[in-house]
Amino acid sequence: MHDALRQLEELLRRYGHVYEANQAAIARQSFERDPAAACRMMNSGDWWNDTQSIAAIDLAIDGGFTPEARADALALRNALIEVYSIMSSFGEHNDAGELIVSQFNKWAESHI
């Protein structure tokens, strides 16, 4: 989880998503102290349920569809898949998060 959250923070900052990057940093620090509480904190609209959520950010669009931006978008999706998987292992469930992660997995399987 630590690496996934660190990667989320770095990618989000690189593309100017400062608020969301700060959320990832706070979640990483919280996870180090109390993993279950951090997972509860990440089970929110700010992470999964909103059109302005972290999961809704598309770095490929933000970066003008360059090869680097597309690779960064894939890395962001993969980090979010890991975050959701670990969240789930701590008993957290989010319907929107589950749907988004399912879509991310389908895109990965079809190399999108």
MIVOMAR-110033 format. One record per residue (C-alpha): x, y, z. Coordinates in Angstrom, 3 decimals, decimal comma, padded with zeros to 6 digits. Layout:
<pt xx="X" yy="Y" zz="Z"/>
...
//
This chain:
<pt xx="000,000" yy="000,000" zz="000,000"/>
<pt xx="002,809" yy="002,389" zz="000,879"/>
<pt xx="004,312" yy="002,191" zz="-002,625"/>
<pt xx="000,933" yy="002,522" zz="-004,345"/>
<pt xx="000,041" yy="005,606" zz="-002,318"/>
<pt xx="003,490" yy="007,123" zz="-002,874"/>
<pt xx="003,123" yy="006,563" zz="-006,611"/>
<pt xx="-000,362" yy="008,096" zz="-006,589"/>
<pt xx="000,963" yy="011,140" zz="-004,787"/>
<pt xx="003,874" yy="011,588" zz="-007,212"/>
<pt xx="001,738" yy="011,179" zz="-010,334"/>
<pt xx="-001,008" yy="013,463" zz="-009,101"/>
<pt xx="001,471" yy="016,195" zz="-008,169"/>
<pt xx="003,208" yy="015,906" zz="-011,551"/>
<pt xx="-000,088" yy="016,738" zz="-013,282"/>
<pt xx="-001,143" yy="019,517" zz="-010,931"/>
<pt xx="-003,686" yy="017,604" zz="-008,848"/>
<pt xx="-002,345" yy="019,002" zz="-005,589"/>
<pt xx="-005,424" yy="018,430" zz="-003,414"/>
<pt xx="-005,690" yy="014,802" zz="-004,488"/>
<pt xx="-001,930" yy="014,295" zz="-004,076"/>
<pt xx="-002,231" yy="015,617" zz="-000,535"/>
<pt xx="-005,013" yy="013,097" zz="000,119"/>
<pt xx="-002,725" yy="010,283" zz="-001,026"/>
<pt xx="000,085" yy="011,570" zz="001,221"/>
<pt xx="-002,252" yy="011,759" zz="004,225"/>
<pt xx="-003,551" yy="008,255" zz="003,496"/>
<pt xx="000,018" yy="006,911" zz="003,287"/>
<pt xx="000,970" yy="008,467" zz="006,609"/>
<pt xx="-002,265" yy="007,254" zz="008,182"/>
<pt xx="-001,736" yy="003,729" zz="006,831"/>
<pt xx="001,652" yy="003,573" zz="008,542"/>
<pt xx="000,003" yy="004,328" zz="011,906"/>
<pt xx="-003,330" yy="002,517" zz="011,573"/>
<pt xx="-004,012" yy="000,589" zz="008,355"/>
<pt xx="-007,668" yy="-000,103" zz="009,097"/>
<pt xx="-008,403" yy="003,554" zz="009,850"/>
<pt xx="-006,604" yy="004,615" zz="006,675"/>
<pt xx="-008,710" yy="002,204" zz="004,634"/>
<pt xx="-011,881" yy="003,595" zz="006,192"/>
<pt xx="-010,687" yy="007,099" zz="005,328"/>
<pt xx="-010,036" yy="006,136" zz="001,691"/>
<pt xx="-013,482" yy="004,571" zz="001,404"/>
<pt xx="-015,003" yy="007,913" zz="000,467"/>
<pt xx="-016,395" yy="009,940" zz="-002,381"/>
<pt xx="-013,147" yy="011,877" zz="-002,627"/>
<pt xx="-011,453" yy="008,647" zz="-003,640"/>
<pt xx="-014,114" yy="006,730" zz="-005,586"/>
<pt xx="-017,651" yy="008,113" zz="-005,846"/>
<pt xx="-017,448" yy="011,532" zz="-007,393"/>
<pt xx="-016,719" yy="012,865" zz="-010,857"/>
<pt xx="-013,989" yy="014,864" zz="-009,107"/>
<pt xx="-012,638" yy="011,817" zz="-007,261"/>
<pt xx="-009,090" yy="010,538" zz="-007,484"/>
<pt xx="-010,340" yy="007,528" zz="-009,440"/>
<pt xx="-011,938" yy="009,828" zz="-012,035"/>
<pt xx="-008,675" yy="011,559" zz="-012,918"/>
<pt xx="-007,336" yy="010,657" zz="-016,343"/>
<pt xx="-003,693" yy="011,634" zz="-016,673"/>
<pt xx="-003,705" yy="010,734" zz="-020,375"/>
<pt xx="-006,187" yy="013,549" zz="-021,013"/>
<pt xx="-004,349" yy="015,903" zz="-018,651"/>
<pt xx="-001,082" yy="015,198" zz="-020,445"/>
<pt xx="-002,384" yy="015,597" zz="-023,986"/>
<pt xx="-002,327" yy="011,874" zz="-024,809"/>
<pt xx="001,465" yy="011,779" zz="-025,106"/>
<pt xx="003,063" yy="008,354" zz="-024,656"/>
<pt xx="004,334" yy="009,424" zz="-021,216"/>
<pt xx="000,885" yy="010,643" zz="-020,152"/>
<pt xx="-000,720" yy="007,392" zz="-021,296"/>
<pt xx="001,878" yy="005,405" zz="-019,329"/>
<pt xx="001,270" yy="007,596" zz="-016,288"/>
<pt xx="-002,497" yy="007,066" zz="-016,609"/>
<pt xx="-001,931" yy="003,313" zz="-016,621"/>
<pt xx="000,344" yy="003,574" zz="-013,583"/>
<pt xx="-002,306" yy="005,632" zz="-011,758"/>
<pt xx="-005,000" yy="003,053" zz="-012,536"/>
<pt xx="-002,744" yy="000,199" zz="-011,393"/>
<pt xx="-001,984" yy="001,991" zz="-008,127"/>
<pt xx="-005,705" yy="002,563" zz="-007,556"/>
<pt xx="-006,382" yy="-001,139" zz="-008,205"/>
<pt xx="-003,832" yy="-001,998" zz="-005,515"/>
<pt xx="-005,263" yy="000,540" zz="-003,088"/>
<pt xx="-008,788" yy="-000,801" zz="-003,559"/>
<pt xx="-007,620" yy="-004,403" zz="-003,212"/>
<pt xx="-005,895" yy="-003,668" zz="000,084"/>
<pt xx="-008,850" yy="-001,593" zz="001,262"/>
<pt xx="-011,078" yy="-004,582" zz="000,549"/>
<pt xx="-008,782" yy="-006,879" zz="002,508"/>
<pt xx="-009,432" yy="-004,624" zz="005,514"/>
<pt xx="-013,178" yy="-005,086" zz="005,066"/>
<pt xx="-013,917" yy="-001,829" zz="003,256"/>
<pt xx="-016,358" yy="-001,978" zz="000,364"/>
<pt xx="-017,371" yy="000,796" zz="-001,970"/>
<pt xx="-019,804" yy="000,105" zz="-004,822"/>
<pt xx="-018,386" yy="002,861" zz="-007,029"/>
<pt xx="-014,833" yy="001,792" zz="-006,257"/>
<pt xx="-015,619" yy="-001,793" zz="-007,130"/>
<pt xx="-017,132" yy="-000,740" zz="-010,444"/>
<pt xx="-014,201" yy="001,543" zz="-011,294"/>
<pt xx="-011,590" yy="-001,078" zz="-010,407"/>
<pt xx="-013,477" yy="-003,641" zz="-012,464"/>
<pt xx="-013,351" yy="-001,274" zz="-015,430"/>
<pt xx="-009,640" yy="-000,592" zz="-014,874"/>
<pt xx="-009,000" yy="-004,349" zz="-014,885"/>
<pt xx="-010,961" yy="-004,774" zz="-018,126"/>
<pt xx="-008,962" yy="-001,989" zz="-019,743"/>
<pt xx="-005,723" yy="-003,625" zz="-018,593"/>
<pt xx="-006,802" yy="-006,959" zz="-020,081"/>
<pt xx="-007,585" yy="-005,282" zz="-023,408"/>
<pt xx="-004,387" yy="-003,161" zz="-023,272"/>
<pt xx="-006,204" yy="000,178" zz="-023,206"/>
//
